[in-house]
Amino acid sequence: MHVIATAGHVDSGKSTLVRALTGMEPDRWEEERRRGLTIDLGYAWTPLPSGRDVAFVDVPGHERFLGNMLAGIGPAPVVCFVVAADEGWQAQSGDHRDAVLALGIEHGVIVLSRSDRASEQRRAEVLARTRAELAGTGLRDAPAVAVAAIDGTGLDELRAALDDVLARVPAPTLTGRVRLWVDRSFTITGSGTVVTGTLAAGTLARGDRLMLLGDATARPVTIRGLQSCDTARTSVEPVSRVALNLRDVGPAEIHRGDVLVTPDAWPTTAVVGIQRASGLEYTEVPENIMVHVGSAAVPARLRPFGADLARLVLDRALPLVLGDRLVLRDPGRHSVLGGARILDADPPALERRGDGAKWARRLAAMDPAGDLPGAVAARGAVREDHLRRLGLLTGQDPAGFDDIYVVGDWWVHAPVLEAWQQRLRAAVEDLQQRDPLAPGLSMGAAAGLLNLPDERLLPHVIEGATLEADAGHIRVPGSRDDLGAAETAVAEIERRLTADPFHAPEADDLARLRLGNRELAAAERAGRLLRLRDGVVLLPAAPAFAMRALARLDQPFTTSQARQALDTTRRVAIPLLEHLDSRGWTRRLDAGHRTVVR
C-alpha cells in the first residue's frame, strides 16, 4: 500500500477529488457534510490501475484547522497538491506549500481541480503560478493533471500519474523499529479502544507489544486486532494506513499526537538542537511556538543561535532522532514559520556560562547526515545501543574512526580514555610513593576518582594504564616488592626463618623490629612472608617444608607428634596445622588426630 495526503487551499475540491477517485466519503462528521467544509482528517482508499493499493488522508484547507492539516500530512510520504483552476493560488495554498517544504516531501502530483470551470488559458496561468510557488519545494518537478471530479474528466490521467509517482518512491524499511503517530482514537462496542495512523516503517503484527507514549504517560499495550482498509490482517507492512485494536488502554487514555513505538528502541527527549530547513530565520521567530512532528502538536520554546541554528525545548518528551523533520508554527497567527531538521537529539545541559556558545559551535559543525565521532566526543563515553536509538549508527565500523575505542558495549572517545588512564596511573604512583606499604588504590576509590559512567570500564582503564589489579587494589606492576623502611627488618626475619623455618618471631621481636600489621601485610603481598592465625609469621615455603616432615610420620598423627617433628611450639604448630587443613593437605580426624591427604 501507499499513503497519499491531500494539500491545498480551502474549498479547492480536495474531498470531492478523493470521493471521485475512491467512491468513498472522506468527510466523517455531519457538520463537515452540512457545511461542505473539511474540519478534521478524512480517510479513503482504492486500487490504482497498476494494482497498487493507495490510501488517501484528506486534510482541511482552512487556516483555522492548520494543526489538523499538519497532523495528516506529517507522516505521509506523498502529496496530492490541489489548486482550483477557477480560483487559482490562494493564501492557504502558501501555508500548505510551506508545510510540504518544511516536511521535506519530495513526491507528489499537482492537481488543477474544477478545470471545467476555467478556460485553457486560465488553467495555464494557474499552473504557471503554482509551479512558481512550488519551485523551492520537492514538488518542483511534480507532474500536473487537470481534473473535473464531478464529471470524471482527467481522473484516469490522475490515476496514471499517481501510479508513475508511486513507482519512484523509495521502498520503505520493512524491519526494524516502529514509530506510529496516532491520528485518531475511538471505541468500537465489543472491541474496545481502536487507534489509526500511517505506518511509515517497520512491520506490525497481531499480538505485538508496543509502548504508548502519551502526554503524561508511558505504558505497554498489546495489539489485539489489526486492520488496513477495513480488512482484518495478521500483519501489516509499510507504508500503510492501519487501525489497531489495543488491549490494556482505555479510549480516554490515548489521543491524537500520542505515539506507539517498539519498546526500548527509541530515545525520548524534550530538548533538541535544530537546523533551519525553510522559513523565517530563527532570530525572527518568536520564543513561544508550536512544533508539529508526526501527528503531534507540542508547545515549545525556541532559543536561537544565529539565523539557522536553535535549541528547542518541548513541553513534553517525544521519540525524536537525528534527521527528523519538524514544522514550526506561530499559534497566534495560524501560519507556518518554517521547517527544521534535528541535528542533535540528545544535547547536553547548559549549566555554566559559555556552555551555550560551545554547544552552538559543535552544532554548526555537525553533518546533517550524522556526526558519529562528534556525538561520541561530546559525551566522552556512550553506549552503543544509545547511539543506535539516536539514529547515529547505520552500519559504521568503529575501527574506521581513529579517535573512538570500543570497550565492551561502550564507545569511548580516545582522549577521554587516555585521560582516565593517565589520571589513574598518576594517582596509583602518587599513593605508592607516599606510602609504599599501602596495598594499592582500592577499586572503589579509583571508580570515584575517574567518575566512570560504568564500573565495568575500570578493568579496561587499568589494563590501558599498564597497571595490575589484585584483591581489590590497583598497583604498578613490580611495586609490591618495595617495602620502604621495613625492608631491613623483613630481611632480618627472612634470615632467621631460613635458618630455623618453624621458629616464628615473638610479638616482642616484631615490635622491636617495628613490624606492625601494615608492614607484615605488605611483606605478605610481596610474597616475602606468610601470616597465620594468632600473629604467627613464617616463610611462604613453610607449609611445604612442614608437609615433608609430616608425611614421614605414622598416620594418623597427633598434634604433639607434629610439633616434635617440626621442632616448634604449640603456638606455631596449631595455626600451621589449621592452615594445612584449610588447603586440604591434611585432614583432621578427631580432637587429637590428623592425617596427610595423599
PABA-59763 format. One record per residue (C-alpha): x, y, z; residue in three letters; chain. Coordinates in nm, 2 decimals. Example, Ala and Ser with C-alpha at 12.3 -4.5 7.8 and 13.67 -1.06 7.14 Angstrom:
       X       Y       Z  type  mol
    1.23   -0.45    0.78   ALA    A
    1.37   -0.11    0.71   SER    A
//
This chain:
       X       Y       Z  type  mol
    0.00    0.00    0.00   MET    A
    0.09    0.36   -0.05   HIS    A
   -0.04    0.66    0.15   VAL    A
   -0.11    1.00   -0.01   ILE    A
   -0.21    1.31    0.18   ALA    A
   -0.40    1.59    0.01   THR    A
   -0.29    1.95    0.04   ALA    A
   -0.44    2.27   -0.09   GLY    A
   -0.64    2.58   -0.01   HIS    A
   -0.99    2.57    0.15   VAL    A
   -1.27    2.49   -0.10   ASP    A
   -1.02    2.37   -0.36   SER    A
   -1.22    2.04   -0.41   GLY    A
   -0.98    1.80   -0.22   LYS    A
   -1.26    1.60   -0.06   SER    A
   -1.46    1.59   -0.39   THR    A
   -1.15    1.47   -0.57   LEU    A
   -1.09    1.19   -0.31   VAL    A
   -1.45    1.09   -0.33   ARG    A
   -1.44    1.07   -0.71   ALA    A
   -1.12    0.86   -0.70   LEU    A
   -1.23    0.61   -0.43   THR    A
   -1.60    0.62   -0.43   GLY    A
   -1.58    0.67   -0.05   MET    A
   -1.69    0.97    0.16   GLU    A
   -1.38    1.11    0.33   PRO    A
   -1.57    1.37    0.55   ASP    A
   -1.66    1.18    0.86   ARG    A
   -1.86    1.44    1.05   TRP    A
   -2.21    1.55    0.99   GLU    A
   -2.10    1.91    1.03   GLU    A
   -1.84    1.87    0.76   GLU    A
   -2.10    1.74    0.51   ARG    A
   -2.36    2.00    0.61   ARG    A
   -2.11    2.29    0.57   ARG    A
   -1.92    2.14    0.28   GLY    A
   -1.60    2.22    0.47   LEU    A
   -1.35    1.97    0.59   THR    A
   -1.26    2.02    0.95   ILE    A
   -1.08    1.71    1.05   ASP    A
   -0.88    1.43    0.88   LEU    A
   -1.07    1.20    0.64   GLY    A
   -0.96    0.86    0.51   TYR    A
   -1.04    0.67    0.19   ALA    A
   -0.87    0.41   -0.03   TRP    A
   -0.87    0.25   -0.37   THR    A
   -0.66    0.03   -0.60   PRO    A
   -0.49    0.21   -0.89   LEU    A
   -0.47    0.07   -1.25   PRO    A
   -0.13   -0.10   -1.17   SER    A
   -0.29   -0.29   -0.89   GLY    A
   -0.12   -0.07   -0.62   ARG    A
   -0.34    0.00   -0.32   ASP    A
   -0.34    0.36   -0.22   VAL    A
   -0.49    0.53    0.09   ALA    A
   -0.57    0.90    0.10   PHE    A
   -0.56    1.12    0.41   VAL    A
   -0.78    1.41    0.33   ASP    A
   -0.68    1.73    0.52   VAL    A
   -0.87    2.05    0.59   PRO    A
   -0.76    2.36    0.40   GLY    A
   -0.89    2.64    0.62   HIS    A
   -0.62    2.83    0.82   GLU    A
   -0.81    2.77    1.14   ARG    A
   -0.75    2.39    1.10   PHE    A
   -0.39    2.42    1.01   LEU    A
   -0.29    2.20    1.31   GLY    A
   -0.52    1.92    1.18   ASN    A
   -0.37    1.95    0.83   MET    A
   -0.02    1.91    0.97   LEU    A
   -0.13    1.60    1.17   ALA    A
   -0.24    1.44    0.84   GLY    A
    0.03    1.54    0.61   ILE    A
    0.32    1.49    0.86   GLY    A
    0.35    1.11    0.84   PRO    A
    0.26    1.09    0.47   ALA    A
    0.55    1.04    0.21   PRO    A
    0.34    1.16   -0.09   VAL    A
    0.12    1.46   -0.15   VAL    A
   -0.16    1.54   -0.39   CYS    A
   -0.14    1.92   -0.41   PHE    A
   -0.47    2.06   -0.52   VAL    A
   -0.53    2.41   -0.66   VAL    A
   -0.87    2.51   -0.80   ALA    A
   -0.83    2.61   -1.16   ALA    A
   -1.11    2.87   -1.14   ASP    A
   -0.98    3.03   -0.82   GLU    A
   -0.61    2.99   -0.86   GLY    A
   -0.34    3.01   -0.60   TRP    A
   -0.47    3.12   -0.25   GLN    A
   -0.32    3.23    0.08   ALA    A
   -0.39    2.89    0.23   GLN    A
   -0.21    2.74   -0.07   SER    A
    0.10    2.91    0.07   GLY    A
    0.06    2.76    0.41   ASP    A
    0.03    2.41    0.26   HIS    A
    0.33    2.48    0.03   ARG    A
    0.53    2.58    0.34   ASP    A
    0.43    2.26    0.52   ALA    A
    0.54    2.05    0.22   VAL    A
    0.87    2.23    0.22   LEU    A
    0.91    2.21    0.59   ALA    A
    0.85    1.84    0.59   LEU    A
    1.09    1.78    0.30   GLY    A
    0.82    1.59    0.10   ILE    A
    0.97    1.51   -0.24   GLU    A
    0.70    1.31   -0.42   HIS    A
    0.36    1.41   -0.53   GLY    A
    0.12    1.53   -0.81   VAL    A
   -0.02    1.87   -0.88   ILE    A
   -0.39    1.87   -0.95   VAL    A
   -0.58    2.16   -1.11   LEU    A
   -0.93    2.09   -0.98   SER    A
   -1.25    2.22   -1.13   ARG    A
   -1.08    2.25   -1.46   SER    A
   -1.42    2.26   -1.63   ASP    A
   -1.48    2.60   -1.48   ARG    A
   -1.17    2.76   -1.63   ALA    A
   -1.06    2.83   -1.98   SER    A
   -0.75    2.67   -2.12   GLU    A
   -0.56    3.00   -2.08   GLN    A
   -0.67    3.03   -1.72   ARG    A
   -0.56    2.68   -1.65   ARG    A
   -0.22    2.76   -1.80   ALA    A
   -0.19    3.07   -1.59   GLU    A
   -0.28    2.89   -1.27   VAL    A
   -0.04    2.61   -1.34   LEU    A
    0.24    2.85   -1.41   ALA    A
    0.17    3.03   -1.08   ARG    A
    0.15    2.70   -0.90   THR    A
    0.48    2.58   -1.04   ARG    A
    0.65    2.91   -0.95   ALA    A
    0.52    2.89   -0.59   GLU    A
    0.63    2.52   -0.56   LEU    A
    0.97    2.58   -0.72   ALA    A
    1.16    2.58   -0.39   GLY    A
    1.00    2.25   -0.27   THR    A
    1.03    1.88   -0.35   GLY    A
    0.73    1.92   -0.58   LEU    A
    0.91    2.15   -0.83   ARG    A
    0.91    1.88   -1.10   ASP    A
    0.58    1.71   -1.00   ALA    A
    0.35    1.60   -1.28   PRO    A
    0.04    1.81   -1.32   ALA    A
   -0.31    1.69   -1.42   VAL    A
   -0.62    1.89   -1.48   ALA    A
   -0.93    1.73   -1.34   VAL    A
   -1.31    1.79   -1.32   ALA    A
   -1.41    1.55   -1.05   ALA    A
   -1.78    1.59   -1.09   ILE    A
   -1.79    1.46   -1.45   ASP    A
   -1.48    1.25   -1.42   GLY    A
   -1.26    1.44   -1.66   THR    A
   -0.89    1.37   -1.60   GLY    A
   -0.94    1.11   -1.34   LEU    A
   -0.78    0.84   -1.55   ASP    A
   -0.49    1.06   -1.62   GLU    A
   -0.46    1.14   -1.25   LEU    A
   -0.46    0.77   -1.16   ARG    A
   -0.18    0.71   -1.41   ALA    A
    0.02    1.00   -1.28   ALA    A
   -0.01    0.87   -0.92   LEU    A
    0.10    0.53   -1.04   ASP    A
    0.41    0.68   -1.20   ASP    A
    0.50    0.88   -0.89   VAL    A
    0.44    0.59   -0.65   LEU    A
    0.67    0.37   -0.87   ALA    A
    0.96    0.61   -0.79   ARG    A
    0.90    0.63   -0.42   VAL    A
    1.19    0.45   -0.23   PRO    A
    1.09    0.12   -0.07   ALA    A
    1.02    0.16    0.30   PRO    A
    1.20   -0.03    0.57   THR    A
    1.01   -0.35    0.65   LEU    A
    1.21   -0.45    0.95   THR    A
    1.33   -0.25    1.25   GLY    A
    1.17   -0.03    1.50   ARG    A
    0.81    0.10    1.47   VAL    A
    0.70    0.46    1.54   ARG    A
    0.33    0.50    1.47   LEU    A
    0.19    0.85    1.53   TRP    A
   -0.18    0.83    1.63   VAL    A
   -0.41    1.05    1.43   ASP    A
   -0.74    0.91    1.55   ARG    A
   -0.87    0.72    1.86   SER    A
   -1.22    0.58    1.92   PHE    A
   -1.41    0.29    2.07   THR    A
   -1.59    0.00    1.90   ILE    A
   -1.85   -0.18    2.10   THR    A
   -1.73   -0.53    2.18   GLY    A
   -1.37   -0.45    2.07   SER    A
   -1.26   -0.16    2.29   GLY    A
   -1.00    0.10    2.20   THR    A
   -0.90    0.15    1.84   VAL    A
   -0.64    0.39    1.70   VAL    A
   -0.54    0.47    1.35   THR    A
   -0.22    0.60    1.19   GLY    A
    0.02    0.59    0.90   THR    A
    0.28    0.31    0.93   LEU    A
    0.59    0.45    0.76   ALA    A
    0.84    0.19    0.86   ALA    A
    0.86   -0.15    1.03   GLY    A
    0.60   -0.42    1.04   THR    A
    0.31   -0.47    1.28   LEU    A
    0.15   -0.80    1.37   ALA    A
   -0.13   -0.91    1.59   ARG    A
   -0.01   -0.98    1.94   GLY    A
    0.28   -0.73    1.92   ASP    A
    0.37   -0.54    2.23   ARG    A
    0.42   -0.17    2.19   LEU    A
    0.49    0.12    2.42   MET    A
    0.24    0.40    2.42   LEU    A
    0.40    0.74    2.48   LEU    A
    0.14    1.00    2.57   GLY    A
    0.12    1.35    2.70   ASP    A
    0.20    1.24    3.06   ALA    A
    0.22    0.86    3.04   THR    A
    0.43    0.58    2.90   ALA    A
    0.27    0.23    2.92   ARG    A
    0.29   -0.10    2.74   PRO    A
    0.00   -0.20    2.52   VAL    A
   -0.08   -0.51    2.31   THR    A
   -0.22   -0.52    1.96   ILE    A
   -0.54   -0.72    2.00   ARG    A
   -0.65   -0.69    1.63   GLY    A
   -0.51   -0.53    1.32   LEU    A
   -0.69   -0.38    1.01   GLN    A
   -0.59   -0.20    0.70   SER    A
   -0.85   -0.05    0.47   CYS    A
   -1.13   -0.22    0.67   ASP    A
   -0.98   -0.56    0.62   THR    A
   -0.85   -0.77    0.91   ALA    A
   -0.48   -0.86    0.89   ARG    A
   -0.24   -1.08    1.08   THR    A
    0.04   -0.83    1.00   SER    A
    0.08   -0.51    0.80   VAL    A
    0.39   -0.37    0.62   GLU    A
    0.47   -0.01    0.54   PRO    A
    0.36    0.23    0.40   VAL    A
    0.00    0.16    0.51   SER    A
   -0.29    0.31    0.69   ARG    A
   -0.36    0.09    0.99   VAL    A
   -0.62    0.05    1.26   ALA    A
   -0.51   -0.11    1.58   LEU    A
   -0.74   -0.26    1.84   ASN    A
   -0.54   -0.22    2.16   LEU    A
   -0.55   -0.41    2.48   ARG    A
   -0.45   -0.25    2.82   ASP    A
   -0.56    0.10    2.74   VAL    A
   -0.89    0.29    2.77   GLY    A
   -1.02    0.52    2.50   PRO    A
   -0.98    0.82    2.72   ALA    A
   -0.61    0.74    2.77   GLU    A
   -0.49    0.78    2.41   ILE    A
   -0.53    1.08    2.18   HIS    A
   -0.41    1.23    1.85   ARG    A
   -0.04    1.31    1.88   GLY    A
    0.04    1.01    2.10   ASP    A
    0.28    0.76    1.96   VAL    A
    0.32    0.39    1.96   LEU    A
    0.68    0.26    1.95   VAL    A
    0.88   -0.05    1.96   THR    A
    0.98   -0.10    2.33   PRO    A
    1.33    0.00    2.42   ASP    A
    1.41    0.11    2.07   ALA    A
    1.36    0.48    2.07   TRP    A
    1.50    0.76    2.29   PRO    A
    1.27    1.02    2.42   THR    A
    1.37    1.38    2.45   THR    A
    1.22    1.72    2.53   ALA    A
    1.53    1.91    2.41   VAL    A
    1.67    1.91    2.06   VAL    A
    1.92    2.10    1.85   GLY    A
    1.78    2.20    1.52   ILE    A
    1.89    2.34    1.18   GLN    A
    1.66    2.57    0.98   ARG    A
    1.54    2.39    0.66   ALA    A
    1.30    2.65    0.54   SER    A
    1.11    2.96    0.65   GLY    A
    1.20    3.25    0.88   LEU    A
    1.54    3.29    1.03   GLU    A
    1.54    3.19    1.39   TYR    A
    1.63    3.54    1.51   THR    A
    1.29    3.65    1.37   GLU    A
    1.09    3.36    1.52   VAL    A
    0.90    3.42    1.85   PRO    A
    1.02    3.24    2.16   GLU    A
    0.70    3.05    2.22   ASN    A
    0.59    2.84    1.92   ILE    A
    0.40    2.53    1.83   MET    A
    0.60    2.23    1.70   VAL    A
    0.45    1.97    1.48   HIS    A
    0.60    1.63    1.42   VAL    A
    0.41    1.32    1.30   GLY    A
    0.06    1.38    1.43   SER    A
    0.17    1.56    1.74   ALA    A
    0.15    1.93    1.81   ALA    A
    0.35    2.04    2.11   VAL    A
    0.42    2.39    2.26   PRO    A
    0.78    2.47    2.27   ALA    A
    1.04    2.75    2.35   ARG    A
    1.30    2.84    2.09   LEU    A
    1.64    2.97    2.17   ARG    A
    1.82    3.09    1.86   PRO    A
    2.19    3.06    1.80   PHE    A
    2.21    3.27    1.49   GLY    A
    1.98    3.26    1.19   ALA    A
    1.99    2.89    1.12   ASP    A
    2.05    2.70    1.44   LEU    A
    1.85    2.68    1.76   ALA    A
    1.78    2.49    2.07   ARG    A
    1.42    2.37    2.11   LEU    A
    1.27    2.29    2.45   VAL    A
    0.94    2.10    2.41   LEU    A
    0.66    2.08    2.67   ASP    A
    0.66    1.70    2.65   ARG    A
    0.92    1.44    2.56   ALA    A
    0.88    1.28    2.22   LEU    A
    1.06    0.99    2.04   PRO    A
    1.29    1.20    1.81   LEU    A
    1.61    1.11    1.63   VAL    A
    1.87    1.26    1.40   LEU    A
    1.72    1.38    1.08   GLY    A
    1.36    1.41    1.19   ASP    A
    1.17    1.70    1.03   ARG    A
    0.97    1.94    1.24   LEU    A
    0.72    2.21    1.14   VAL    A
    0.73    2.53    1.34   LEU    A
    0.41    2.72    1.36   ARG    A
    0.30    3.05    1.51   ASP    A
   -0.01    2.96    1.72   PRO    A
   -0.13    3.31    1.73   GLY    A
   -0.13    3.37    1.35   ARG    A
   -0.22    3.02    1.24   HIS    A
    0.08    3.03    1.00   SER    A
    0.38    2.80    0.93   VAL    A
    0.70    2.97    1.04   LEU    A
    0.92    2.71    0.87   GLY    A
    1.07    2.37    0.88   GLY    A
    1.36    2.23    1.09   ALA    A
    1.58    1.93    1.08   ARG    A
    1.71    1.77    1.40   ILE    A
    2.08    1.77    1.43   LEU    A
    2.12    1.68    1.79   ASP    A
    1.85    1.47    1.96   ALA    A
    2.04    1.44    2.29   ASP    A
    2.20    1.78    2.36   PRO    A
    2.40    1.85    2.68   PRO    A
    2.26    2.05    2.96   ALA    A
    2.37    2.42    2.95   LEU    A
    2.46    2.48    3.31   GLU    A
    2.76    2.72    3.30   ARG    A
    2.84    3.04    3.13   ARG    A
    2.97    2.97    2.79   GLY    A
    2.81    2.63    2.76   ASP    A
    2.56    2.76    2.50   GLY    A
    2.82    2.91    2.27   ALA    A
    3.03    2.59    2.30   LYS    A
    2.74    2.37    2.21   TRP    A
    2.63    2.60    1.93   ALA    A
    2.98    2.57    1.77   ARG    A
    2.95    2.20    1.78   ARG    A
    2.60    2.21    1.64   LEU    A
    2.72    2.43    1.35   ALA    A
    2.99    2.17    1.27   ALA    A
    2.76    1.87    1.27   MET    A
    2.69    1.68    0.95   ASP    A
    2.31    1.66    0.88   PRO    A
    2.36    1.30    0.78   ALA    A
    2.50    1.22    1.12   GLY    A
    2.81    1.32    1.32   ASP    A
    2.90    0.99    1.50   LEU    A
    3.25    1.09    1.61   PRO    A
    3.12    1.43    1.73   GLY    A
    2.84    1.26    1.93   ALA    A
    3.09    1.03    2.10   VAL    A
    3.33    1.31    2.16   ALA    A
    3.06    1.53    2.31   ALA    A
    2.96    1.26    2.56   ARG    A
    3.31    1.11    2.63   GLY    A
    3.16    0.77    2.65   ALA    A
    2.82    0.64    2.53   VAL    A
    2.66    0.30    2.50   ARG    A
    2.63    0.15    2.15   GLU    A
    2.25    0.10    2.19   ASP    A
    2.20    0.46    2.28   HIS    A
    2.38    0.57    1.96   LEU    A
    2.16    0.33    1.77   ARG    A
    1.84    0.47    1.92   ARG    A
    1.95    0.82    1.83   LEU    A
    1.98    0.72    1.47   GLY    A
    2.36    0.76    1.46   LEU    A
    2.46    0.40    1.39   LEU    A
    2.39    0.29    1.03   THR    A
    2.65    0.02    1.00   GLY    A
    2.96    0.22    1.08   GLN    A
    3.26    0.03    1.19   ASP    A
    3.43    0.20    1.49   PRO    A
    3.76    0.08    1.35   ALA    A
    3.72    0.34    1.08   GLY    A
    3.75    0.62    1.34   PHE    A
    4.09    0.69    1.48   ASP    A
    3.96    0.86    1.79   ASP    A
    3.70    0.60    1.90   ILE    A
    3.76    0.29    2.12   TYR    A
    3.50    0.02    2.17   VAL    A
    3.52   -0.11    2.53   VAL    A
    3.25   -0.37    2.58   GLY    A
    2.92   -0.21    2.48   ASP    A
    3.06    0.14    2.52   TRP    A
    3.20    0.37    2.26   TRP    A
    3.47    0.59    2.42   VAL    A
    3.64    0.90    2.28   HIS    A
    4.01    0.83    2.27   ALA    A
    4.12    1.15    2.45   PRO    A
    3.88    1.06    2.73   VAL    A
    4.00    0.71    2.77   LEU    A
    4.36    0.83    2.77   GLU    A
    4.28    1.09    3.03   ALA    A
    4.13    0.82    3.25   TRP    A
    4.44    0.61    3.21   GLN    A
    4.68    0.89    3.29   GLN    A
    4.48    1.01    3.59   ARG    A
    4.46    0.66    3.73   LEU    A
    4.83    0.59    3.69   ARG    A
    4.92    0.92    3.84   ALA    A
    4.70    0.85    4.14   ALA    A
    4.84    0.50    4.19   VAL    A
    5.20    0.61    4.16   GLU    A
    5.15    0.90    4.40   ASP    A
    4.99    0.67    4.66   LEU    A
    5.28    0.42    4.64   GLN    A
    5.54    0.70    4.66   GLN    A
    5.37    0.84    4.97   ARG    A
    5.30    0.50    5.13   ASP    A
    5.50    0.21    4.98   PRO    A
    5.33   -0.03    5.23   LEU    A
    4.97    0.06    5.10   ALA    A
    4.81   -0.23    4.92   PRO    A
    4.74    0.00    4.63   GLY    A
    4.45    0.22    4.53   LEU    A
    4.12    0.05    4.60   SER    A
    3.88   -0.02    4.31   MET    A
    3.61    0.19    4.48   GLY    A
    3.85    0.49    4.52   ALA    A
    3.95    0.45    4.15   ALA    A
    3.60    0.45    4.03   ALA    A
    3.52    0.76    4.24   GLY    A
    3.83    0.93    4.12   LEU    A
    3.75    0.88    3.75   LEU    A
    3.37    0.92    3.78   ASN    A
    3.32    0.64    3.52   LEU    A
    2.98    0.60    3.37   PRO    A
    3.00    0.23    3.42   ASP    A
    3.23    0.05    3.67   GLU    A
    3.28   -0.23    3.41   ARG    A
    3.50    0.02    3.22   LEU    A
    3.75    0.02    3.51   LEU    A
    3.94   -0.31    3.41   PRO    A
    3.99   -0.17    3.06   HIS    A
    4.13    0.15    3.20   VAL    A
    4.36   -0.04    3.44   ILE    A
    4.49   -0.25    3.15   GLU    A
    4.54    0.05    2.93   GLY    A
    4.73    0.23    3.21   ALA    A
    4.97   -0.08    3.24   THR    A
    4.86   -0.13    3.60   LEU    A
    4.77   -0.45    3.78   GLU    A
    4.47   -0.53    4.00   ALA    A
    4.48   -0.78    4.28   ASP    A
    4.25   -0.84    4.58   ALA    A
    4.05   -0.53    4.51   GLY    A
    4.35   -0.29    4.48   HIS    A
    4.54   -0.14    4.19   ILE    A
    4.92   -0.11    4.18   ARG    A
    5.21   -0.05    3.94   VAL    A
    5.35   -0.39    3.84   PRO    A
    5.65   -0.49    4.05   GLY    A
    5.59   -0.22    4.31   SER    A
    5.48   -0.47    4.57   ARG    A
    5.85   -0.56    4.62   ASP    A
    5.92   -0.21    4.76   ASP    A
    5.88   -0.24    5.14   LEU    A
    6.05    0.10    5.20   GLY    A
    6.18    0.14    5.56   ALA    A
    6.06   -0.21    5.65   ALA    A
    6.29   -0.38    5.41   GLU    A
    6.58   -0.43    5.66   THR    A
    6.35   -0.57    5.93   ALA    A
    6.18   -0.81    5.69   VAL    A
    6.51   -0.93    5.56   ALA    A
    6.62   -1.00    5.92   GLU    A
    6.31   -1.22    5.98   ILE    A
    6.37   -1.40    5.65   GLU    A
    6.73   -1.47    5.76   ARG    A
    6.61   -1.62    6.09   ARG    A
    6.34   -1.83    5.94   LEU    A
    6.57   -1.96    5.67   THR    A
    6.79   -2.10    5.95   ALA    A
    6.50   -2.23    6.16   ASP    A
    6.18   -2.24    5.94   PRO    A
    5.93   -2.30    6.23   PHE    A
    6.08   -2.07    6.49   HIS    A
    5.84   -1.79    6.44   ALA    A
    5.93   -1.45    6.59   PRO    A
    5.76   -1.35    6.91   GLU    A
    5.54   -1.04    6.93   ALA    A
    5.82   -0.86    7.12   ASP    A
    6.06   -0.94    6.84   ASP    A
    5.83   -0.80    6.58   LEU    A
    5.76   -0.49    6.78   ALA    A
    6.13   -0.43    6.83   ARG    A
    6.18   -0.45    6.45   LEU    A
    5.89   -0.21    6.40   ARG    A
    5.70   -0.47    6.20   LEU    A
    5.33   -0.39    6.26   GLY    A
    5.03   -0.52    6.07   ASN    A
    5.08   -0.28    5.78   ARG    A
    5.44   -0.38    5.73   GLU    A
    5.37   -0.75    5.76   LEU    A
    5.07   -0.72    5.52   ALA    A
    5.29   -0.55    5.27   ALA    A
    5.56   -0.82    5.31   ALA    A
    5.29   -1.09    5.26   GLU    A
    5.16   -0.92    4.94   ARG    A
    5.52   -0.91    4.81   ALA    A
    5.55   -1.29    4.88   GLY    A
    5.82   -1.24    5.14   ARG    A
    5.63   -1.37    5.45   LEU    A
    5.33   -1.58    5.54   LEU    A
    5.10   -1.47    5.82   ARG    A
    4.90   -1.73    6.01   LEU    A
    4.64   -1.70    6.29   ARG    A
    4.74   -1.56    6.63   ASP    A
    5.02   -1.34    6.48   GLY    A
    5.24   -1.63    6.37   VAL    A
    5.48   -1.53    6.09   VAL    A
    5.67   -1.78    5.87   LEU    A
    5.82   -1.80    5.53   LEU    A
    5.58   -1.87    5.24   PRO    A
    5.76   -2.21    5.18   ALA    A
    5.70   -2.32    5.54   ALA    A
    5.38   -2.52    5.46   PRO    A
    5.56   -2.72    5.20   ALA    A
    5.85   -2.79    5.44   PHE    A
    5.60   -2.90    5.71   ALA    A
    5.43   -3.15    5.47   MET    A
    5.76   -3.32    5.40   ARG    A
    5.81   -3.38    5.78   ALA    A
    5.45   -3.48    5.85   LEU    A
    5.45   -3.73    5.56   ALA    A
    5.72   -3.93    5.73   ARG    A
    5.52   -3.98    6.04   LEU    A
    5.30   -4.28    6.11   ASP    A
    4.95   -4.19    6.00   GLN    A
    4.74   -4.07    6.17   PRO    A
    4.95   -3.84    6.39   PHE    A
    4.88   -3.63    6.70   THR    A
    4.94   -3.25    6.74   THR    A
    5.23   -3.34    6.98   SER    A
    5.39   -3.57    6.72   GLN    A
    5.36   -3.29    6.46   ALA    A
    5.51   -3.03    6.70   ARG    A
    5.81   -3.26    6.77   GLN    A
    5.86   -3.34    6.40   ALA    A
    5.87   -2.97    6.32   LEU    A
    6.08   -2.88    6.62   ASP    A
    5.85   -2.60    6.72   THR    A
    5.60   -2.49    6.99   THR    A
    5.22   -2.53    7.01   ARG    A
    5.19   -2.16    6.94   ARG    A
    5.32   -2.22    6.59   VAL    A
    5.21   -2.58    6.54   ALA    A
    4.84   -2.54    6.59   ILE    A
    4.79   -2.24    6.35   PRO    A
    5.02   -2.41    6.09   LEU    A
    4.82   -2.74    6.11   LEU    A
    4.49   -2.54    6.07   GLU    A
    4.64   -2.37    5.77   HIS    A
    4.73   -2.71    5.62   LEU    A
    4.37   -2.83    5.69   ASP    A
    4.23   -2.53    5.51   SER    A
    4.44   -2.61    5.20   ARG    A
    4.33   -2.97    5.20   GLY    A
    4.68   -3.10    5.25   TRP    A
    4.59   -3.26    5.59   THR    A
    4.26   -3.37    5.73   ARG    A
    4.15   -3.36    6.10   ARG    A
    4.00   -3.69    6.21   LEU    A
    3.91   -3.60    6.57   ASP    A
    4.01   -3.37    6.85   ALA    A
    4.36   -3.52    6.87   GLY    A
    4.44   -3.68    6.53   HIS    A
    4.51   -3.58    6.17   ARG    A
    4.63   -3.75    5.86   THR    A
    4.81   -3.64    5.55   VAL    A
    4.59   -3.63    5.24   VAL    A
    4.76   -3.83    4.97   ARG    A
//
